[in-house]
Amino acid sequence: MGGMAESDKERWAAIWDFNSALMAGVGLTHGGTPKERVAIRLPERSELERSGLANVFDHFQENRARLWQFSQLPLELFWHGTRVHYLNVEVCMQERGTHLVPALVAYSADKENPNDLELHSKLIHALTDWINGKRTVPGWGEIGGGNQLQIASIAALGRQSIDSNIKSFCTSLLIQAWTVFEALAEELWEAAINAHPSKLSRLAGKPRFKGGTKTNQPNSDESRKMVPISELEKYQFDVRNRMGTILLDVGKVSFRSLPDIRAAYHSAFWEHAGNIDEVLNDPGLQYAAAVRNVFIHKAGKVDQEFFDQTANVPGVPTLKSGDPFPLTGKLCAKLVDDLIGCSCSLIRAVHSWIIGHDGTSGDQ
């Protein structure tokens, strides 16, 4: 952009920033090629069947796909609108020999002009036939196609309402990505204990996280680890492959925050858990959790809790308490990629832990 005017540079910076958000979750911020994006790769499903985590894999992939589909919604709607326009142009060319779509298409048919009313009726019928699959738009197939840059170009308009919409879109992407990680962490923990109850269900571990924010204490009181008889009766006392489900049902652990998630994993995986701890200590995960918390609970404004949570996270902007957090498309993509990457890494780490211990199918 060497010879560009400053206004053009700003315009293109806005376009590329929004374009980054539209690619959130793909993993581009983890490396330039698929081979370099190891952080977002998963083991084969057949491999995860050995550790009892195949269903967790399936559910995570479904949630991950929904996140990607959400990020692509602006592009899909953009192309849908383009096809509607081309359809109107086609009908106008057929009826009046001009590609100009009259203003009447936008709700202003001239009731005094029978020709306008007739054209308006034909446009409505053409649109209805297209929606019902009875008509195609020449040159266009199913909704989709194109590229993110074309939809990202709307950021160049620089209008306040558009800027606000883009920021809200980025916020929603981050919140949904956190939900994907949170759901994965809970289901993975439950499945791991179901698969390997003799060691994991003791919840014997202690907090091991050292920085950024406090970790909730695992249930150190033995009486609080006890399971009600009613829960055992529910499964006719055959709980060999259900201990994770039971501990979750009776509220022995929680997964509603990153400290809760750490506490649950620290208590269950109390030995040989270095790889699991490394994932849960990831600065990107901590940053994403803190930013998500700001938008969910603090109206998008940072406070002392945010500063405490991000104390050991590099690259956090310098802000004062009460400042709105400046979430950009580029940062949104990075945080979403980190959440998806940590999800994949956590699956790999827990899978390796189970495979590395005896009794991978119920601890006989």
Summary of the structure (lengths in Angstrom):
residues: 364
radius of gyration: 26.4
end to end distance: 65.0
largest distance: 84.7
contacts: 1096
relative contact order: 0.15
helix: 63%
strand: 1%
